[in-house]
């Protein structure tokens, strides 16, 4: 049995490592110099390898052009890699190889200032929080109805909702665009928020949790004169905190990472969200890999921090819900 667990954990660890390697490479590349990236240095450590030449009291960096016998023709650069001399002939013995570990945190500042990422962050934060609030409200009400109330067609409607999860977003992009155009909501926050304040997965997750609550609690609340809404507010929601937190996190992540929808519905640069802004930035800085990785890193950093803070609630919610049909 221990051997089987060892095999299982080893496979899971390898799968996890494969999944995290691209993330680690992105972070390490974001703190490399663009020159090292251009050299094809694809390792994980931000190590700079370069040659130097000292003349008098000044030290120059150089690139080799051609070697002839005991001498070489080189280009000399200052510390900012600005060329100060071309095709200078120097003896090979005066060329020194250098290898230095250096983190270029200035990449983050430069990437952030190249385009208005501050505006993109504020737009994304406002939209994501608004969507999460709407998702929790509508999801709680719908899940409570599907879990505790009896009405004609309840199961059919619920499974119809679940089936909609299999419809890919591109299928309804054009109809949605036409509807929003008739409403006059294109290039507005309403287009980014209102269509997403109801989430089928959240309804499913909360319904499964609500069905695990003992029926005696609902009967006791009814005897005490509680209305359905008061029962939901004072009994059901407090007992479902971990699941609500999980639903909120998933809703926040989905809204934060949304790209196709805001790209189609929004043309105004002032209303761009982070992922759309990052796409435009990648077009402007397509040859600056280090800056692209820096922008990608600080774009997903809030999600990583959020997950690390709430990971216990997420695990608890999956352990306590989704098991009862």
C-alpha positions in Angstrom: 0.0 0.0 0.0 2.8 2.4 0.9 4.5 1.5 -2.5 1.3 2.5 -4.3 1.1 5.8 -2.4 4.7 6.5 -3.3 4.1 5.9 -7.0 0.9 8.1 -6.9 2.6 10.9 -5.1 5.6 10.7 -7.4 3.4 11.0 -10.5 1.5 13.9 -8.9 4.7 15.7 -8.0 6.1 15.3 -11.5 2.8 16.5 -13.1 2.9 19.5 -10.7 6.5 20.2 -11.6 5.7 20.1 -15.3 2.8 22.6 -14.8 4.9 25.0 -12.6 8.0 25.1 -14.8 6.6 27.6 -17.4 5.5 29.9 -14.5 9.0 29.7 -13.0 10.6 30.4 -16.4 8.3 33.4 -16.8 9.3 34.9 -13.5 13.0 34.3 -13.9 13.0 35.7 -17.4 11.3 38.9 -16.1 14.4 39.7 -14.1 16.9 39.0 -16.8 18.5 41.6 -19.0 17.2 41.8 -22.6 20.8 41.3 -23.9 21.0 37.9 -22.1 17.6 36.9 -23.5 18.7 37.9 -27.0 21.7 35.6 -26.6 19.4 32.7 -26.2 20.0 32.2 -22.4 16.9 30.2 -21.6 18.1 29.0 -18.2 16.3 29.7 -15.0 19.0 31.8 -13.3 19.4 35.4 -14.3 23.2 35.1 -14.9 25.0 37.6 -17.2 27.9 36.4 -19.2 30.0 39.1 -20.9 33.6 40.1 -21.8 35.4 43.2 -20.6 38.5 45.1 -21.6 40.4 47.5 -19.3 42.2 50.5 -20.8 43.8 52.8 -18.3 41.3 53.4 -15.5 38.3 52.5 -17.6 36.6 49.2 -18.1 34.5 48.5 -21.2 32.2 45.7 -22.1 32.8 44.2 -25.5 31.5 42.0 -28.2 33.8 39.9 -30.4 33.8 40.6 -34.1 36.7 38.7 -35.5 39.8 36.9 -34.1 43.1 37.0 -35.9 46.0 35.1 -34.2 46.8 36.7 -30.9 44.4 39.7 -31.4 40.7 40.3 -31.9 38.6 43.0 -33.4 35.9 44.1 -30.9 33.1 46.6 -30.3 33.5 48.4 -27.0 30.5 49.5 -24.9 30.0 51.4 -21.6 28.0 50.0 -18.6 24.7 51.0 -20.3 25.7 49.1 -23.4 26.1 52.2 -25.5 28.8 51.8 -28.1 31.9 53.8 -27.6 34.3 52.2 -30.1 34.0 50.0 -33.2 36.4 47.4 -34.7 39.1 48.1 -32.1 42.0 45.7 -32.3 43.1 44.5 -28.9 45.3 41.5 -27.7 43.4 38.4 -26.7 45.2 38.3 -23.3 43.5 41.6 -22.3 40.0 40.2 -22.8 38.4 39.0 -19.5 35.4 36.7 -19.3 32.9 37.6 -16.6 29.9 35.8 -15.1 27.6 37.6 -12.7 24.3 36.9 -11.0 22.1 40.0 -11.4 18.4 40.7 -10.9 16.9 43.4 -13.2 13.9 44.6 -11.2 13.8 47.7 -13.3 12.1 45.6 -16.0 8.9 45.8 -13.9 9.0 49.5 -13.6 9.8 50.0 -17.3 7.0 47.6 -18.4 4.5 49.2 -16.1 5.2 52.7 -17.4 5.3 51.8 -21.1 1.5 51.6 -21.3 -1.1 52.8 -18.7 -1.2 49.5 -16.7 -2.3 51.5 -13.6 -5.6 52.3 -15.4 -5.9 48.7 -16.7 -5.5 47.4 -13.1 -8.2 49.8 -11.8 -10.6 48.8 -14.5 -10.0 45.1 -14.0 -10.3 45.4 -10.2 -13.6 47.3 -10.5 -15.1 44.9 -13.0 -13.9 41.8 -11.1 -15.3 42.9 -7.7 -18.6 44.0 -9.3 -18.9 40.6 -11.1 -18.1 38.7 -7.9 -20.7 40.6 -5.9 -23.3 39.9 -8.5 -22.3 36.2 -8.8 -22.6 35.6 -5.1 -26.0 37.3 -4.9 -27.6 35.6 -7.9 -25.8 32.3 -7.2 -27.0 32.2 -3.6 -30.6 32.9 -4.5 -30.8 30.5 -7.4 -28.9 27.7 -5.5 -31.3 28.1 -2.5 -34.3 27.7 -4.7 -32.9 24.6 -6.5 -31.8 23.0 -3.2 -34.7 23.6 -0.9 -37.8 24.7 -2.8 -40.1 22.4 -4.7 -41.6 23.7 -7.9 -42.6 22.2 -11.3 -39.7 21.8 -13.7 -37.1 22.4 -11.0 -34.7 19.6 -12.0 -35.3 20.2 -15.7 -34.3 23.9 -15.4 -31.3 23.1 -13.2 -29.9 20.5 -15.7 -30.7 22.9 -18.5 -28.5 25.4 -16.8 -25.8 22.8 -16.3 -25.9 21.9 -20.0 -25.1 25.5 -20.9 -21.7 25.1 -19.4 -20.8 23.0 -22.4 -21.5 25.8 -24.8 -18.2 27.5 -25.8 -18.1 31.3 -25.5 -17.4 32.0 -29.3 -20.9 30.5 -30.1 -22.7 33.4 -28.3 -20.3 36.2 -28.8 -22.0 37.6 -31.9 -25.6 37.3 -30.5 -24.4 39.0 -27.3 -22.7 41.8 -29.3 -26.0 42.5 -31.2 -28.0 42.5 -27.9 -25.6 44.9 -26.2 -25.5 47.1 -29.3 -29.3 47.4 -29.2 -29.1 48.3 -25.5 -26.4 50.9 -26.1 -24.0 49.2 -23.7 -21.0 48.8 -26.0 -17.9 50.5 -24.7 -19.4 50.7 -21.2 -18.8 49.0 -17.9 -22.3 47.5 -18.1 -21.1 45.3 -21.0 -18.2 44.0 -18.9 -20.3 43.4 -15.7 -24.0 42.7 -16.2 -23.8 39.6 -18.6 -21.5 37.9 -16.1 -23.3 38.5 -12.7 -24.9 35.0 -13.0 -22.6 32.0 -13.1 -23.8 28.5 -13.6 -20.8 26.9 -11.9 -21.4 29.0 -8.8 -25.1 28.0 -8.7 -24.1 24.3 -9.0 -21.4 24.6 -6.3 -23.7 26.4 -3.8 -26.6 24.1 -4.5 -24.5 21.1 -3.7 -23.5 22.8 -0.4 -27.0 23.8 0.5 -28.3 20.3 0.0 -25.8 19.0 2.7 -27.5 21.2 5.3 -29.9 19.2 7.5 -33.5 19.7 6.7 -34.3 20.0 10.5 -32.6 23.4 10.4 -35.0 24.7 7.8 -38.0 23.2 9.6 -36.9 24.9 12.9 -36.4 28.2 11.1 -39.9 27.9 9.6 -41.4 27.2 13.0 -39.7 30.3 14.4 -41.3 32.4 11.7 -38.3 33.0 9.5 -39.0 33.9 5.9 -37.1 32.1 3.1 -34.8 35.1 2.7 -34.1 35.3 6.5 -33.4 31.6 6.6 -31.0 32.0 3.7 -29.3 35.0 5.4 -29.1 33.8 9.0 -28.7 30.0 8.6 -27.6 28.9 5.1 -25.0 31.4 4.2 -23.1 31.4 7.6 -22.9 27.6 7.2 -21.5 27.9 3.7 -18.7 30.4 4.2 -15.9 28.2 2.7 -17.9 27.4 -0.4 -18.9 31.1 -0.9 -15.3 32.1 -0.6 -14.3 29.5 -3.2 -17.1 30.7 -5.5 -16.0 34.3 -5.1 -12.3 33.4 -5.8 -13.3 31.4 -9.0 -15.5 34.3 -10.1 -12.7 36.8 -9.4 -10.2 34.7 -11.3 -12.5 34.2 -14.3 -13.2 37.9 -14.5 -9.6 38.9 -14.0 -8.4 36.6 -16.8 -11.2 37.5 -19.2 -9.9 38.4 -22.6 -12.1 37.6 -25.6 -15.3 39.2 -24.2 -13.8 42.7 -23.3 -11.7 42.6 -26.5 -14.9 42.4 -28.6 -17.2 44.6 -26.5 -14.8 47.4 -25.7 -13.0 49.8 -28.1 -12.3 52.7 -25.7 -8.7 52.5 -24.4 -9.9 54.1 -21.1 -12.0 51.0 -20.5 -9.5 48.3 -21.4 -9.0 45.6 -18.8 -5.7 44.1 -17.9 -5.6 41.1 -20.3 -6.6 43.3 -23.3 -4.0 45.9 -22.3 -1.4 43.1 -22.0 -2.3 41.9 -25.5 -1.7 45.4 -26.9 1.5 45.7 -24.9 2.8 42.5 -26.4 2.3 43.9 -29.9 4.2 47.1 -29.0 7.0 45.2 -27.2 7.1 42.0 -29.2 10.9 42.0 -29.4 11.4 42.8 -25.7 10.9 39.4 -24.1 12.1 40.5 -20.6 9.5 43.3 -20.5 6.8 41.0 -21.7 7.5 38.5 -19.0 7.7 41.3 -16.4 4.2 42.5 -17.5 2.8 39.0 -17.4 4.3 38.4 -14.0 2.7 41.5 -12.3 -0.5 40.8 -14.1 -1.1 37.4 -12.5 0.6 38.2 -9.2 -2.7 39.3 -7.5 -4.3 36.0 -8.4 -1.4 34.0 -7.0 -1.5 36.0 -3.7 -5.3 35.6 -3.5 -5.1 31.8 -4.0 -2.3 31.5 -1.4 -4.4 33.4 1.2 -7.6 31.4 0.6 -6.3 28.0 -0.3 -7.6 26.5 3.0 -11.1 27.7 2.3 -10.9 26.3 -1.2 -9.8 22.9 0.0 -12.5 22.9 2.7 -15.2 23.8 0.3 -14.4 20.9 -2.1 -14.2 18.5 0.9 -17.6 19.5 2.2 -19.6 20.0 -1.0 -20.2 18.5 -4.5 -20.7 15.0 -3.1 -24.4 15.0 -2.6 -26.6 14.8 -5.7 
